[in-house]
Amino acid sequence: MTELLRPTPDDVLDAARVLTPVAVRTPLLRSPALDRLTGGEILLKCENLQRSGAFKFRGAYNRLHRLDRTAHLGGVVAYSTGNHGQAVATVGRMLDIRATIVMPGDAPANKIAKVRENEGEVVLYDRATQSREEIAAQIAARAPVAVVPPGDDRFVIAGQGTAFLEAAEQADGAVDLVVVPCGGGGLAAGTGLALEAVGSRAELWAAEPEGFDDTRRSLESGRREVNEHLSGSLCDALLAQTPAELPFAFNRHKLSRVLTASDDEVLSAIRFAFEHLRLVVEPGGAVALAALLARPEALRGRRAVVMLSGGNVEPEIFRSAIAPR
């Protein structure tokens, strides 16, 4: 990566100006039950209520808004397990930009359907035998399109950081800790830049699905580690094989701690969000809450912003989560 591609705190502030007219200013909510359980003041940033159902809209809009259409007459191609692709397709429809989305064949059916509903062209691949990056590169080699990756892009990362910019404004005072879900690491990197932009000294933590803790292991080793498996967690939105290169360059210095959560803990977090706040959250979007519900003592005495990053849950998973026990 060249220095020109590295986002800055000013890029996050600029992204906020671009997004203010179009993005939902999602609420920052408190749950008395969560405060009692943790002994802290927990502020939930509800990006599950964002356009396209996830924070990914922010990065997608910030990137496509700046597209050089004369150089990319064919539009854009993105690769995604779902939320990034859905966001790119949504923004493509809004801005009249053709979007091709490379998605694994075992991606959630609701996310594939939403891409198509937003006029995105879906190219399915086998994640066990094919590389989504290579497929996107092949498409770009055949047509004048821009590749929009979910993590390794200056403007995508900057856009994701605007979620915390909003939270900082809404929090009405300093926070001690910010906890975000982590797949490729773009949200964590953008949040770290946003912390710098507002001069916050809050710690930054990430949460990953159990068994897919490539960022945690990468921080320990100092190099980008690779997950052994490509699937096998309910948190489909977070199953990157390895941390994205550009976000990891930031996260290795900014992240103080990485937690993990099991599928059962994630289902419990989905249930908690529904029962106490009447929120619908997908597994990947609930992983930060899940990791903290499993370790409530970590929040004692702290004022923390916890990101609920997406709400595009498959109906059968949601039914399973909220079913009587």
C-alpha positions in Angstrom: 0.0 0.0 0.0 1.3 3.5 -0.8 1.0 6.4 1.5 -1.5 8.0 -0.8 -4.0 5.2 -0.1 -3.8 5.5 3.7 -6.8 7.2 5.1 -6.4 10.0 7.7 -8.6 11.4 10.5 -9.4 14.3 8.1 -10.7 11.7 5.6 -13.3 10.6 8.2 -14.4 14.2 8.8 -14.7 14.7 5.0 -16.7 11.4 4.7 -19.1 12.7 7.4 -19.8 15.8 5.2 -20.5 13.5 2.2 -22.7 11.2 4.2 -24.8 13.7 6.3 -27.4 14.2 3.6 -27.9 10.5 2.8 -27.0 8.2 5.7 -29.3 7.5 8.6 -28.2 9.1 11.8 -28.6 5.9 13.8 -29.6 6.1 17.4 -27.3 5.6 20.4 -29.4 3.6 23.0 -29.0 2.6 26.6 -30.4 -0.5 28.2 -30.9 -0.3 32.0 -30.6 -4.1 32.1 -27.3 -4.0 30.3 -26.0 -1.3 32.7 -27.0 -3.4 35.7 -25.4 -6.5 34.3 -22.1 -4.9 33.6 -21.9 -2.2 36.2 -21.0 0.3 33.5 -22.8 2.8 31.2 -23.2 1.0 27.9 -24.2 3.0 24.8 -25.3 0.8 21.8 -24.8 2.4 18.4 -27.5 0.9 16.2 -26.0 0.6 12.8 -28.5 -2.3 12.2 -30.9 0.5 11.4 -28.6 2.0 8.8 -29.6 2.1 5.1 -29.0 -1.4 3.5 -29.2 -2.7 7.1 -25.5 -2.3 8.1 -22.7 0.3 8.6 -21.3 -0.8 5.3 -23.6 1.7 3.6 -21.3 4.4 4.9 -18.1 3.2 3.2 -19.9 2.2 0.0 -21.5 5.6 -0.4 -18.3 7.5 0.4 -16.4 5.4 -2.2 -19.0 5.4 -5.0 -19.7 9.1 -4.5 -16.1 9.8 -5.6 -16.0 7.4 -8.5 -14.5 8.7 -11.8 -17.3 7.7 -14.1 -15.4 8.6 -17.2 -12.7 6.1 -16.4 -15.1 3.4 -15.1 -17.9 3.3 -17.6 -18.9 -0.2 -16.5 -19.4 0.9 -12.9 -18.0 -1.1 -10.0 -17.3 -4.7 -8.9 -17.2 -5.6 -5.3 -16.7 -8.9 -3.4 -18.6 -9.7 -0.3 -20.3 -12.3 1.9 -23.3 -10.0 1.9 -23.4 -6.6 3.7 -20.7 -4.8 1.7 -22.2 -6.2 -1.5 -25.7 -5.2 -0.5 -24.5 -1.7 0.4 -22.6 -1.3 -2.9 -25.7 -2.4 -4.9 -27.9 0.0 -2.9 -25.6 2.9 -3.5 -25.2 1.9 -7.1 -28.9 2.1 -7.6 -29.0 5.5 -5.8 -26.3 7.0 -8.0 -27.1 5.1 -11.2 -23.8 3.2 -11.2 -23.8 -0.4 -12.4 -22.7 -2.8 -9.6 -21.5 -6.4 -10.0 -21.1 -8.3 -6.7 -19.0 -11.4 -6.3 -20.6 -13.5 -3.5 -20.0 -17.0 -2.2 -22.7 -19.5 -3.2 -23.4 -20.3 0.5 -24.0 -16.6 1.4 -27.3 -16.0 3.2 -30.1 -16.1 0.7 -31.6 -12.9 2.0 -28.4 -11.0 1.3 -28.1 -12.4 -2.2 -31.8 -11.5 -2.8 -31.3 -7.9 -1.5 -28.3 -7.3 -3.9 -30.5 -8.4 -6.8 -33.5 -6.3 -5.5 -31.1 -3.3 -5.7 -30.3 -4.1 -9.3 -26.9 -5.5 -8.6 -25.6 -8.3 -10.8 -24.5 -11.3 -8.6 -21.6 -13.5 -9.6 -21.5 -16.6 -7.3 -18.4 -18.5 -6.5 -17.2 -21.5 -4.4 -15.3 -20.1 -1.5 -13.6 -23.5 -0.9 -12.0 -23.6 -4.4 -12.1 -20.1 -5.8 -10.7 -16.6 -4.9 -13.2 -13.8 -4.8 -10.4 -11.3 -5.3 -9.2 -13.1 -8.4 -12.7 -13.2 -9.8 -13.2 -9.5 -9.3 -9.8 -8.8 -10.9 -10.8 -10.9 -13.9 -14.0 -8.9 -14.3 -12.1 -5.6 -14.0 -9.6 -6.8 -16.6 -12.4 -7.4 -19.1 -14.4 -4.2 -18.5 -13.8 -0.5 -17.4 -14.9 -1.1 -13.8 -13.5 0.0 -10.4 -12.9 -2.7 -7.8 -14.4 -1.7 -4.4 -13.0 -4.0 -1.7 -14.7 -4.2 1.7 -11.5 -3.2 3.6 -8.5 -2.2 1.5 -9.8 1.2 0.3 -9.1 4.6 1.8 -12.6 6.0 1.3 -14.4 2.8 2.4 -12.5 2.9 5.7 -13.1 6.6 6.2 -16.8 6.1 5.6 -17.0 3.4 8.2 -15.4 5.6 10.7 -18.3 8.1 10.6 -20.4 5.7 12.7 -18.3 6.5 15.7 -18.2 10.2 14.8 -21.9 10.3 15.2 -21.7 8.3 18.4 -19.2 10.7 19.9 -21.6 13.6 19.2 -24.5 11.7 20.6 -22.7 10.4 23.8 -22.8 13.9 25.4 -19.4 13.4 27.1 -16.3 11.3 27.0 -16.3 7.5 26.6 -13.7 5.1 28.0 -14.1 2.3 25.5 -15.3 1.5 22.1 -16.0 -2.1 21.0 -16.7 -3.0 17.4 -17.3 -6.3 15.5 -14.3 -7.3 13.3 -14.1 -9.3 10.1 -11.6 -7.8 7.7 -11.0 -4.9 10.1 -12.3 -1.9 8.2 -14.8 -0.8 10.9 -12.1 -1.1 13.6 -9.6 1.0 11.5 -12.2 3.6 10.6 -13.2 3.8 14.3 -9.6 4.3 15.3 -9.3 7.2 12.8 -12.5 8.7 14.1 -11.2 8.5 17.7 -8.2 10.5 16.5 -10.4 13.0 14.7 -12.4 13.9 17.8 -9.4 13.7 20.1 -10.8 10.8 22.2 -8.5 8.8 24.4 -10.9 5.8 24.6 -9.6 2.3 24.2 -10.6 0.5 21.1 -11.5 -3.2 21.3 -12.7 -5.6 18.6 -14.8 -8.8 18.8 -14.6 -11.8 16.4 -16.4 -15.1 16.1 -14.9 -18.0 18.0 -12.7 -20.0 15.6 -12.3 -17.0 13.2 -10.0 -14.9 15.4 -7.5 -14.0 12.7 -7.2 -10.4 14.0 -6.5 -11.5 17.6 -3.9 -13.9 16.4 -2.4 -11.4 14.0 -2.0 -8.8 16.8 -0.1 -11.5 18.8 2.2 -12.5 16.0 2.7 -9.2 14.3 1.7 -10.5 10.9 -1.6 -11.2 9.2 -2.7 -14.7 10.2 -5.1 -16.9 8.2 -8.1 -18.7 9.5 -8.1 -22.4 9.1 -11.7 -22.6 7.9 -13.7 -20.5 5.5 -17.1 -21.2 7.0 -18.6 -22.6 10.1 -19.9 -19.7 12.1 -23.3 -18.0 12.3 -21.4 -14.7 11.9 -21.4 -14.8 8.1 -20.6 -11.1 7.8 -17.3 -11.5 9.6 -15.7 -14.6 7.9 -12.8 -12.9 6.2 -10.0 -15.4 5.8 -7.3 -12.9 7.0 -7.3 -9.3 8.1 -7.4 -6.8 5.2 -3.9 -5.3 4.6 -4.7 -1.6 5.0 -6.9 -1.9 8.1 -4.4 -4.2 9.8 -1.7 -1.6 9.3 -3.8 0.6 11.6 -5.3 -2.0 13.9 -2.0 -3.5 14.9 -1.3 -0.2 16.7 -4.8 1.0 17.7 -6.5 -2.1 19.0 -6.0 -2.7 22.7 -7.8 -6.0 23.0 -9.7 -8.5 20.8 -12.5 -10.7 22.3 -14.3 -13.7 20.8 -17.8 -15.0 21.0 -19.3 -18.4 20.3 -22.4 -19.0 18.2 -24.4 -19.7 21.4 -23.2 -16.4 22.9 -24.2 -14.6 19.7 -27.7 -16.1 19.7 -28.0 -15.0 23.3 -27.0 -11.4 22.3 -29.5 -11.4 19.5 -32.2 -12.4 22.0 -31.0 -9.8 24.5 -31.2 -7.0 21.9 -34.7 -8.0 21.0 -36.0 -8.5 24.5 -34.6 -5.4 26.0 -34.5 -2.9 23.1 -36.8 -4.5 20.5 -33.9 -4.5 18.0 -33.3 -7.0 15.2 -29.5 -7.7 14.9 -27.7 -10.2 12.8 -25.1 -12.6 14.2 -22.1 -10.6 12.9 -23.7 -7.4 14.1 -24.2 -8.8 17.6 -20.7 -10.3 18.2 -19.4 -7.3 20.2 -22.4 -7.3 22.4 -22.2 -11.1 22.7 -18.5 -11.0 23.8 -19.3 -8.4 26.5 -22.4 -10.2 27.8 -20.1 -13.2 28.3 -17.6 -11.0 30.2 -19.7 -8.3 31.9 -16.9 -7.7 34.4 -14.8 -6.2 31.6 -17.1 -3.2 31.5 -17.4 -2.5 35.2 -17.1 1.3 35.9 -16.6 2.1 32.2 -18.6 4.2 29.8 -18.5 2.3 26.6 -19.9 2.6 23.0 -20.7 -0.9 21.6 -21.4 -1.2 17.9 -24.4 -3.2 16.7 -23.1 -3.3 13.1 -25.8 -5.0 11.1 -29.4 -6.3 11.1 -29.6 -8.5 8.0 -30.4 -11.7 9.9 -31.9 -14.7 8.2 -35.4 -15.4 9.5 -34.7 -18.9 10.7 -31.7 -17.8 12.7 -33.7 -15.0 14.3 -36.5 -17.4 15.2 -34.0 -19.7 16.8 -32.5 -16.9 18.8 -35.7 -15.6 20.3 -37.5 -18.9 20.7 -38.6 -19.7 24.3 -36.1 -21.7 26.3 
